[in-house]
Amino acid sequence: MRKRRLAMALMAGALLLTACGGTDTTARESAQPTSGGSLTWGVETEPTTLNPHLNGQGKTRLLLRNTFESLLSRTEDGKYVPWLASGYEVSPDALTYTFTLREGVRFTDGVPLTANAVARNFTTLQDTTYTGGWSAWRISSLATVTARDERTVVFTLKNVYAPFLDFASSQEILSPAAFDSPQLKAGGPEIAGTGPFILDRYVKGQEIHFRKNPEYNWAPQNAKHQGPAYLDEVTYRFLPESSVRTGALTSGQVDVIEGISGNDAGLFQDNGEFTYQHAPDAGSPYALYLNSTYGPAAEEKVRKALINSVDVDAVLKSIYRGQRTRAWGIVSSADSEFYDRSIERSYGGDTKAANRLLDEAGWTARDDKGFRTKDGHRLTIDVVQAQSTLRDQRDVLLQAIQAQAKQNAGIDLEISLVDAGTYAERRKSGTFGSIANNDTITGGIDIENHWYPADSGGTLNYSRASDPELTRWLTAAATTVDTGARAGQYSQLQRYVLSDKAYAFPLYEPEDQIAAAARVHGAGFRPFKQFPESAYDVWVDRG
């Protein structure tokens, strides 16, 4: 058996992510941490569920990581280091994954972490009545998961699946008692994890509160400290409006905020009263996925015309004041494994081409509002945006795209901000022109989510593309552990779906921002996926 034992020596030095602020971050973080006290953090997004297995909102991982942990952690360069597992092995044929669990770990309901507990999590994830199919493709390659002994859990695959280690090692582990709780799907205080904080209060629409887990002593190897958290308690207030979050921090109502608009970033940069940090998200960029089976977007020339009609660079500069990065690919540039820069500036941005394509497609007439028509029907593409993922001024961004599409090409983009029920119904029925979305899962799983056919694991295949080429490239990438070969398959897919078929219109690469009062230390980002990290390493200087 080929061993991939984890090195147990912690590399010295703390990772400092891209940051700006009025104080010397290095000097601040060298200060001696003090324990105790509370913290209030203003956040942009409220969870749709407090069960991490069922929550697809990347922004809410900041909250849930306080309570729920995974088998391994990741370093900045993507290497795996111990967390709930002390080590792992992969067989030479890449069909068997064996994890050795750390000793002495307990869920906050008193249940010990055992191999059976881990196995129960994954066997439950195989049940589509539990997940609703959310993780079906990722776990479909799993044949069995068994407890060899109390501390050894063995995963056996049906076939080679390259992203499996990323998926299995990052899956949050719930107490086995959770699976018998009537609150399982909603989550909440009744559902225990192993984390440094215990979720003890949730007030919908207002806040969520965590208290310290005093028994905690199993932080990941690359954490900044070991033992219990510094803070006694932390409250996250749901403040969806950027200006409200900014005002709450500057007025001292909260200690930290995340999700800072481009307009507000300057208030905290180079300001000695605050620190400001930002980091790009990995995964797929925020894009308009164009439905190739419904309405005008079903026409390839219409899709290409829309992409050519918008000056994305100018729109982003106007809205975000240079604080966001233009997207070009099927993954963000932060995904160094699979990002192919050759796609940059290879398509779009040509209003003459946009109008020529629409003329060729027969959309030659105009109505009294200036929109193109054909056979008496307006060229309308309905863009659906879920309210649960409406953040970072995306409503303003969509309105700017809407204005340019009308002005430059006579295309009518109708923007629909919808609740969860309507969103699910529109997705299922396929009655939409476009869905605006991004995905923060990495390892190629984000690419699979968007580009496998819906009945083959494409849980986010909003373009509804089913071209056989897509399945061929994705399957080839998933069944080899050669990263270079996988990247080559994804590059072919990228060129096809963006340049050749215009199934998606990438807009910008999401990032996260943290601004904090100068007295707050230790707030930062995960070193690999770069979401804001939990409050485990945070402490407050009350002197």
C-alpha positions as CSV (number, residue, x, y, z in Angstrom):
1,M,0.0,0.0,0.0
2,R,1.3,3.4,-1.0
3,K,1.5,5.5,2.1
4,R,0.8,9.2,2.3
5,R,1.4,9.6,6.0
6,L,0.9,13.1,7.2
7,A,4.0,14.9,8.6
8,M,3.3,15.8,12.2
9,A,5.7,18.6,12.6
10,L,4.0,22.0,12.4
11,M,5.8,24.4,10.1
12,A,6.9,27.5,11.9
13,G,5.4,30.8,11.1
14,A,1.8,31.9,10.5
15,L,0.5,32.5,7.0
16,L,-0.4,36.2,6.4
17,L,-2.9,36.6,3.6
18,T,-3.2,39.7,1.4
19,A,-4.1,42.5,3.8
20,C,-4.1,46.2,4.1
21,G,-4.5,48.2,7.3
22,G,-3.4,51.2,9.2
23,T,-1.4,49.0,11.7
24,D,1.5,46.7,11.2
25,T,-0.2,43.3,11.0
26,T,3.0,41.4,11.8
27,A,3.6,43.4,14.9
28,R,0.0,43.1,16.0
29,E,-0.1,39.4,15.6
30,S,3.1,39.0,17.6
31,A,1.3,40.4,20.7
32,Q,0.6,37.9,23.5
33,P,-3.0,36.5,23.2
34,T,-5.3,36.9,26.1
35,S,-8.2,34.6,26.9
36,G,-11.8,35.6,27.8
37,G,-14.4,38.0,26.8
38,S,-16.8,38.1,23.9
39,L,-16.9,39.2,20.3
40,T,-19.7,40.4,18.0
41,W,-19.3,39.8,14.3
42,G,-21.5,41.3,11.6
43,V,-22.1,38.9,8.7
44,E,-23.7,39.3,5.3
45,T,-25.5,35.9,4.9
46,E,-27.9,34.0,7.2
47,P,-27.7,30.2,6.8
48,T,-30.6,28.5,5.1
49,T,-29.9,25.5,7.3
50,L,-27.5,25.0,10.2
51,N,-26.7,21.4,9.1
52,P,-23.3,21.7,7.3
53,H,-24.1,18.6,5.2
54,L,-27.0,20.4,3.6
55,N,-25.8,24.0,3.5
56,G,-24.5,25.0,0.1
57,Q,-23.7,28.7,1.1
58,G,-20.0,29.2,1.1
59,K,-20.3,32.4,3.1
60,T,-21.9,30.6,6.1
61,R,-19.0,28.3,6.6
62,L,-17.5,31.0,8.8
63,L,-20.3,30.3,11.3
64,L,-20.6,26.5,11.0
65,R,-16.8,25.9,11.3
66,N,-17.1,27.0,14.9
67,T,-19.0,23.8,15.7
68,F,-18.3,21.3,13.0
69,E,-14.9,19.9,11.9
70,S,-13.4,17.6,9.3
71,L,-10.9,14.8,9.1
72,L,-8.1,16.9,7.6
73,S,-7.1,20.5,7.1
74,R,-5.4,22.1,4.2
75,T,-2.3,24.2,3.9
76,E,-1.9,27.2,1.6
77,D,-0.4,25.0,-1.1
78,G,-3.2,22.4,-0.8
79,K,-1.4,19.8,1.3
80,Y,-3.4,17.8,3.8
81,V,-2.5,18.0,7.6
82,P,-4.0,16.3,10.6
83,W,-7.3,17.4,12.3
84,L,-9.8,14.8,13.5
85,A,-7.7,12.3,11.7
86,S,-4.0,11.9,12.6
87,G,-3.1,10.3,9.3
88,Y,-4.4,8.7,6.1
89,E,-3.3,6.2,3.5
90,V,-4.3,5.7,-0.2
91,S,-3.9,2.3,-1.9
92,P,-1.7,2.1,-5.1
93,D,-4.9,1.6,-7.2
94,A,-6.5,4.7,-5.6
95,L,-9.6,2.7,-4.6
96,T,-9.0,2.5,-0.9
97,Y,-8.7,5.4,1.5
98,T,-7.9,4.6,5.2
99,F,-8.0,7.3,7.9
100,T,-6.7,6.9,11.4
101,L,-8.6,9.0,13.9
102,R,-7.2,11.1,16.6
103,E,-7.5,9.9,20.2
104,G,-9.5,11.7,22.9
105,V,-11.9,13.6,20.6
106,R,-15.5,14.0,21.8
107,F,-18.5,15.6,20.3
108,T,-20.0,18.3,22.6
109,D,-22.9,16.0,23.5
110,G,-20.3,13.7,25.2
111,V,-20.2,11.0,22.4
112,P,-16.7,10.0,21.5
113,L,-15.4,10.3,18.0
114,T,-15.1,6.8,16.6
115,A,-14.7,5.1,13.2
116,N,-18.4,4.1,13.5
117,A,-19.4,7.7,14.0
118,V,-17.5,8.8,10.9
119,A,-18.9,5.9,8.9
120,R,-22.5,6.9,10.0
121,N,-21.9,10.3,8.5
122,F,-21.0,9.0,5.1
123,T,-23.6,6.2,4.9
124,T,-26.2,8.9,5.7
125,L,-24.8,11.1,2.9
126,Q,-25.4,8.2,0.5
127,D,-29.2,8.6,1.2
128,T,-30.7,11.0,-1.3
129,T,-33.8,11.4,0.9
130,Y,-31.4,13.1,3.4
131,T,-29.3,15.2,1.0
132,G,-31.9,15.8,-1.8
133,G,-29.2,14.7,-4.2
134,W,-26.9,17.6,-3.3
135,S,-23.8,15.4,-2.8
136,A,-25.0,12.4,-4.8
137,W,-22.4,12.5,-7.5
138,R,-19.5,13.1,-5.1
139,I,-20.4,10.1,-3.0
140,S,-21.7,7.8,-5.8
141,S,-18.2,6.4,-6.3
142,L,-18.2,5.1,-2.7
143,A,-18.8,1.4,-2.5
144,T,-18.5,0.9,1.3
145,V,-17.3,2.8,4.4
146,T,-16.4,0.6,7.3
147,A,-14.9,0.7,10.8
148,R,-11.8,-1.6,10.9
149,D,-11.5,-0.8,14.6
150,E,-12.5,2.0,16.9
151,R,-10.0,4.5,15.4
152,T,-9.7,3.3,11.7
153,V,-12.2,4.0,9.1
154,V,-11.9,2.6,5.6
155,F,-13.4,3.9,2.4
156,T,-13.6,1.6,-0.6
157,L,-14.5,3.1,-4.0
158,K,-16.2,1.5,-7.0
159,N,-14.0,3.3,-9.4
160,V,-11.2,5.8,-9.3
161,Y,-12.5,9.3,-8.4
162,A,-9.8,11.9,-8.3
163,P,-11.6,14.5,-6.1
164,F,-12.6,11.9,-3.4
165,L,-9.8,12.8,-0.9
166,D,-10.8,16.5,-1.2
167,F,-14.5,15.6,-0.6
168,A,-14.0,13.0,2.2
169,S,-11.4,14.9,4.2
170,S,-13.3,18.1,4.2
171,Q,-16.7,16.7,5.0
172,E,-18.0,18.0,8.4
173,I,-18.5,15.3,10.9
174,L,-21.7,15.3,13.0
175,S,-22.4,13.4,16.2
176,P,-24.0,10.1,15.4
177,A,-26.8,11.1,17.8
178,A,-27.7,13.9,15.3
179,F,-29.1,11.4,12.8
180,D,-31.9,10.4,15.1
181,S,-32.9,14.0,15.9
182,P,-36.0,15.5,14.4
183,Q,-34.0,18.7,14.0
184,L,-31.4,17.1,11.7
185,K,-32.2,18.8,8.5
186,A,-32.7,22.3,10.0
187,G,-29.7,21.9,12.4
188,G,-29.3,24.0,15.5
189,P,-28.3,23.6,19.1
190,E,-29.5,20.0,19.2
191,I,-26.9,18.9,16.6
192,A,-23.5,18.4,18.1
193,G,-20.1,18.7,16.5
194,T,-16.5,18.5,17.8
195,G,-15.6,22.2,17.4
196,P,-14.1,24.8,19.7
197,F,-17.5,26.5,20.2
198,I,-21.0,25.2,21.0
199,L,-24.0,26.6,19.1
200,D,-26.4,27.5,21.9
201,R,-28.8,30.1,20.4
202,Y,-30.2,31.0,17.0
203,V,-32.7,33.8,16.5
204,K,-33.8,33.7,12.9
205,G,-33.3,36.9,11.0
206,Q,-31.2,38.4,13.9
207,E,-28.2,36.4,15.2
208,I,-26.5,33.2,16.1
209,H,-24.6,32.7,19.4
210,F,-21.7,30.3,20.3
211,R,-20.1,29.6,23.7
212,K,-16.6,28.2,24.2
213,N,-16.2,24.4,24.4
214,P,-13.8,24.2,27.4
215,E,-12.8,20.6,26.6
216,Y,-11.5,21.4,23.2
217,N,-8.0,20.2,22.5
218,W,-7.7,18.9,18.9
219,A,-7.2,21.9,16.6
220,P,-5.8,21.2,13.2
221,Q,-2.1,21.0,12.9
222,N,-1.9,24.3,11.1
223,A,-3.9,26.3,13.6
224,K,-2.2,29.3,15.3
225,H,-2.6,27.7,18.7
226,Q,-3.8,24.6,20.4
227,G,-6.2,24.0,23.3
228,P,-9.5,25.8,23.9
229,A,-10.5,29.0,22.0
230,Y,-9.5,32.3,23.5
231,L,-13.0,33.8,23.4
232,D,-15.7,32.8,25.9
233,E,-18.4,33.6,23.4
234,V,-19.1,34.9,20.0
235,T,-22.2,36.4,18.5
236,Y,-22.8,36.7,14.7
237,R,-25.4,39.3,13.8
238,F,-27.1,39.0,10.4
239,L,-26.6,42.4,8.7
240,P,-27.3,41.8,4.9
241,E,-26.8,45.5,3.9
242,S,-23.1,46.5,3.4
243,S,-23.7,50.0,4.6
244,V,-25.3,48.7,7.8
245,R,-22.4,46.4,8.5
246,T,-19.9,49.2,7.9
247,G,-21.8,51.6,10.1
248,A,-22.1,49.0,12.9
249,L,-18.3,48.6,12.9
250,T,-17.4,52.2,12.7
251,S,-19.8,53.0,15.5
252,G,-18.5,50.2,17.7
253,Q,-21.7,48.2,17.7
254,V,-19.8,45.2,16.4
255,D,-16.1,44.2,16.6
256,V,-15.6,42.6,13.2
257,I,-17.5,42.5,9.8
258,E,-17.1,40.5,6.7
259,G,-18.3,41.4,3.2
260,I,-17.1,44.9,2.6
261,S,-18.3,46.7,-0.6
262,G,-15.8,48.3,-3.0
263,N,-17.1,51.7,-2.0
264,D,-16.5,51.0,1.7
265,A,-13.1,49.3,1.6
266,G,-11.4,52.7,1.6
267,L,-12.8,53.5,5.0
268,F,-10.7,50.7,6.6
269,Q,-7.6,50.6,4.4
270,D,-4.7,52.7,5.8
271,N,-6.8,53.5,8.9
272,G,-5.1,52.9,12.2
273,E,-8.4,52.3,14.0
274,F,-9.1,49.2,11.9
275,T,-7.5,46.3,10.0
276,Y,-8.6,45.2,6.6
277,Q,-7.9,41.9,4.8
278,H,-9.2,40.4,1.7
279,A,-8.7,37.0,0.0
280,P,-10.1,35.5,-3.3
281,D,-12.5,32.5,-3.2
282,A,-11.5,29.3,-5.0
283,G,-14.1,27.4,-7.0
284,S,-16.1,28.8,-9.9
285,P,-16.6,32.6,-10.5
286,Y,-19.9,34.4,-10.3
287,A,-21.4,33.9,-13.8
288,L,-24.6,34.0,-15.8
289,Y,-25.3,30.4,-16.7
290,L,-27.4,30.6,-19.9
291,N,-30.1,28.0,-20.4
292,S,-29.5,26.3,-23.7
293,T,-33.0,24.7,-23.7
294,Y,-35.4,27.5,-23.0
295,G,-36.4,30.8,-24.7
296,P,-34.0,33.0,-26.7
297,A,-31.0,31.8,-24.7
298,A,-31.5,28.4,-26.4
299,E,-30.0,30.1,-29.6
300,E,-26.2,30.0,-29.6
301,K,-26.0,33.3,-31.5
302,V,-28.1,35.0,-28.9
303,R,-25.9,33.7,-26.1
304,K,-22.8,34.9,-27.9
305,A,-24.4,38.3,-28.6
306,L,-25.2,38.8,-24.9
307,I,-21.6,38.1,-23.9
308,N,-20.4,40.5,-26.6
309,S,-22.8,43.3,-25.6
310,V,-21.4,44.0,-22.2
311,D,-18.1,45.8,-21.2
312,V,-17.6,43.8,-18.0
313,D,-14.4,45.6,-17.1
314,A,-16.1,49.0,-17.1
315,V,-19.1,47.6,-15.1
316,L,-16.9,46.1,-12.4
317,K,-14.8,49.3,-12.1
318,S,-17.9,51.4,-11.8
319,I,-19.5,49.2,-9.1
320,Y,-16.5,47.9,-7.1
321,R,-14.0,50.7,-7.6
322,G,-11.2,48.3,-8.6
323,Q,-11.8,46.0,-5.7
324,R,-12.9,42.9,-7.7
325,T,-11.2,40.8,-10.3
326,R,-12.8,40.1,-13.8
327,A,-13.6,36.5,-14.4
328,W,-12.8,34.6,-17.6
329,G,-12.8,30.9,-16.9
330,I,-14.9,28.1,-15.5
331,V,-12.8,28.3,-12.3
332,S,-11.4,31.3,-10.5
333,S,-7.8,32.2,-10.9
334,A,-7.3,31.3,-7.2
335,D,-7.7,27.7,-8.3
336,S,-4.0,27.3,-9.3
337,E,-4.4,23.6,-10.1
338,F,-7.0,24.0,-12.9
339,Y,-7.1,27.6,-14.0
340,D,-6.1,28.0,-17.7
341,R,-5.1,31.7,-18.4
342,S,-5.2,31.1,-22.2
343,I,-9.0,31.8,-22.0
344,E,-8.5,35.4,-20.9
345,R,-9.7,38.0,-23.4
346,S,-10.4,35.2,-26.0
347,Y,-14.1,36.0,-26.2
348,G,-16.7,38.8,-25.7
349,G,-16.5,42.6,-25.6
350,D,-17.4,43.2,-29.2
351,T,-20.7,45.2,-29.6
352,K,-20.5,45.1,-33.4
353,A,-20.3,41.3,-33.3
354,A,-23.2,41.3,-30.9
355,N,-25.5,43.2,-33.2
356,R,-24.4,41.2,-36.3
357,L,-25.1,37.9,-34.5
358,L,-28.6,39.0,-33.5
359,D,-29.3,40.2,-37.1
360,E,-28.2,36.8,-38.4
361,A,-30.5,35.1,-35.8
362,G,-33.5,37.0,-37.1
363,W,-33.9,39.4,-34.2
364,T,-34.0,42.4,-36.6
365,A,-37.1,44.4,-35.5
366,R,-37.4,46.7,-32.5
367,D,-40.3,47.5,-30.3
368,D,-41.3,50.9,-28.9
369,K,-38.9,50.3,-25.9
370,G,-35.9,49.7,-28.2
371,F,-35.7,46.0,-27.6
372,R,-35.2,43.5,-30.4
373,T,-38.1,41.3,-31.5
374,K,-38.7,38.4,-33.8
375,D,-42.1,37.1,-35.0
376,G,-43.7,39.6,-32.6
377,H,-41.8,38.4,-29.5
378,R,-39.4,40.5,-27.5
379,L,-35.8,39.2,-27.0
380,T,-36.2,38.6,-23.3
381,I,-33.9,36.5,-21.1
382,D,-35.1,36.0,-17.6
383,V,-32.1,36.1,-15.1
384,V,-32.9,34.3,-11.9
385,Q,-31.0,35.2,-8.7
386,A,-31.6,33.4,-5.4
387,Q,-32.1,35.8,-2.5
388,S,-30.1,33.4,-0.3
389,T,-26.9,34.1,-2.4
390,L,-27.6,37.7,-3.2
391,R,-24.5,39.5,-1.7
392,D,-21.6,41.7,-2.6
393,Q,-23.8,44.2,-4.5
394,R,-24.8,41.6,-7.0
395,D,-28.2,43.2,-7.5
396,V,-26.4,46.4,-8.6
397,L,-24.1,44.4,-10.9
398,L,-27.0,42.6,-12.6
399,Q,-28.8,45.9,-13.1
400,A,-25.6,47.3,-14.8
401,I,-25.4,44.2,-17.1
402,Q,-29.1,44.7,-17.8
403,A,-28.5,48.3,-18.9
404,Q,-25.6,47.6,-21.2
405,A,-27.4,44.6,-22.8
406,K,-30.3,46.9,-23.7
407,Q,-28.2,49.9,-24.8
408,N,-25.6,48.0,-26.8
409,A,-27.7,45.2,-28.4
410,G,-31.4,45.7,-27.6
411,I,-31.5,42.6,-25.3
412,D,-34.1,42.6,-22.5
413,L,-32.7,41.0,-19.3
414,E,-35.4,40.6,-16.8
415,I,-33.9,40.2,-13.3
416,S,-35.9,38.0,-10.9
417,L,-34.8,37.9,-7.2
418,V,-36.6,34.8,-5.9
419,D,-37.0,33.0,-2.6
420,A,-35.8,29.4,-2.0
421,G,-39.1,27.8,-3.0
422,T,-39.4,29.6,-6.3
423,Y,-35.7,29.1,-7.0
424,A,-36.1,25.3,-6.6
425,E,-39.2,25.2,-8.7
426,R,-37.6,27.3,-11.6
427,R,-34.5,25.1,-11.5
428,K,-36.5,21.9,-11.6
429,S,-38.8,23.0,-14.4
430,G,-36.1,24.7,-16.5
431,T,-38.3,27.8,-17.0
432,F,-35.6,30.4,-16.9
433,G,-33.3,32.1,-19.3
434,S,-30.3,32.3,-17.0
435,I,-29.3,31.6,-13.4
436,A,-26.6,33.7,-11.7
437,N,-24.4,31.7,-9.4
438,N,-21.0,30.8,-8.2
439,D,-19.7,27.7,-6.4
440,T,-16.9,27.6,-3.8
441,I,-16.2,23.9,-3.8
442,T,-12.7,23.0,-5.1
443,G,-10.8,20.0,-6.5
444,G,-12.7,19.9,-9.8
445,I,-15.9,19.2,-7.9
446,D,-17.2,22.7,-8.8
447,I,-16.6,22.0,-12.5
448,E,-18.5,18.7,-12.2
449,N,-21.4,20.4,-10.4
450,H,-21.8,22.9,-13.3
451,W,-21.1,20.8,-16.4
452,Y,-22.1,17.2,-15.9
453,P,-25.7,16.6,-17.1
454,A,-28.2,17.1,-14.3
455,D,-29.0,13.3,-14.2
456,S,-25.3,12.5,-13.9
457,G,-24.2,14.7,-11.0
458,G,-24.5,18.2,-12.4
459,T,-26.4,19.6,-9.5
460,L,-25.7,23.1,-10.6
461,N,-25.9,22.6,-14.4
462,Y,-27.9,25.7,-15.0
463,S,-27.0,25.9,-18.7
464,R,-28.7,22.5,-19.0
465,A,-26.0,21.5,-21.5
466,S,-25.9,17.8,-22.2
467,D,-23.3,17.6,-24.9
468,P,-21.6,14.2,-24.9
469,E,-18.2,16.0,-25.1
470,L,-18.7,17.4,-21.6
471,T,-19.3,14.0,-20.0
472,R,-16.3,12.6,-21.9
473,W,-13.9,15.3,-20.6
474,L,-15.3,15.3,-17.1
475,T,-15.1,11.5,-16.8
476,A,-11.6,11.4,-18.1
477,A,-10.5,14.1,-15.5
478,A,-12.3,12.3,-12.6
479,T,-10.7,8.9,-13.3
480,T,-7.1,9.9,-13.3
481,V,-5.0,11.1,-10.3
482,D,-2.6,12.9,-12.7
483,T,-3.2,16.5,-12.0
484,G,-1.7,17.7,-15.3
485,A,-3.9,15.3,-17.3
486,R,-7.0,16.5,-15.4
487,A,-6.1,20.1,-16.1
488,G,-5.8,19.3,-19.8
489,Q,-9.3,17.8,-19.9
490,Y,-10.8,20.8,-18.0
491,S,-9.1,23.2,-20.4
492,Q,-10.7,21.6,-23.4
493,L,-14.1,21.7,-21.6
494,Q,-13.5,25.4,-20.7
495,R,-12.8,26.4,-24.3
496,Y,-15.9,24.5,-25.5
497,V,-18.4,25.9,-23.0
498,L,-17.2,29.5,-23.1
499,S,-15.8,30.3,-26.5
500,D,-17.5,27.7,-28.7
501,K,-20.9,27.4,-27.2
502,A,-21.3,30.4,-24.8
503,Y,-23.1,28.4,-22.2
504,A,-21.9,30.7,-19.5
505,F,-21.0,34.4,-19.1
506,P,-18.3,34.7,-16.3
507,L,-18.5,38.1,-14.6
508,Y,-16.2,38.4,-11.6
509,E,-14.2,36.3,-9.1
510,P,-15.8,36.5,-5.6
511,E,-13.6,37.3,-2.7
512,D,-14.1,37.8,1.0
513,Q,-13.1,40.7,3.1
514,I,-12.7,41.2,6.8
515,A,-12.5,44.6,8.6
516,A,-12.0,44.6,12.4
517,A,-11.4,47.1,15.2
518,A,-7.7,47.4,15.9
519,R,-8.2,45.7,19.3
520,V,-9.2,42.4,17.5
521,H,-6.5,39.9,16.8
522,G,-6.4,36.6,14.9
523,A,-9.3,37.1,12.5
524,G,-8.3,35.8,9.0
525,F,-9.0,33.3,6.3
526,R,-8.6,29.6,5.8
527,P,-5.2,29.1,4.1
528,F,-6.5,27.0,1.2
529,K,-10.1,27.7,0.3
530,Q,-9.7,31.2,1.7
531,F,-13.2,31.6,3.3
532,P,-13.1,33.7,6.5
533,E,-12.0,31.3,9.3
534,S,-13.9,30.5,12.5
535,A,-13.4,32.5,15.7
536,Y,-11.0,29.9,17.2
537,D,-7.8,31.9,16.9
538,V,-9.5,35.3,17.6
539,W,-8.8,37.2,20.7
540,V,-9.5,40.8,21.9
541,D,-7.2,43.2,23.6
542,R,-9.4,44.9,26.1
543,G,-6.5,47.0,27.6
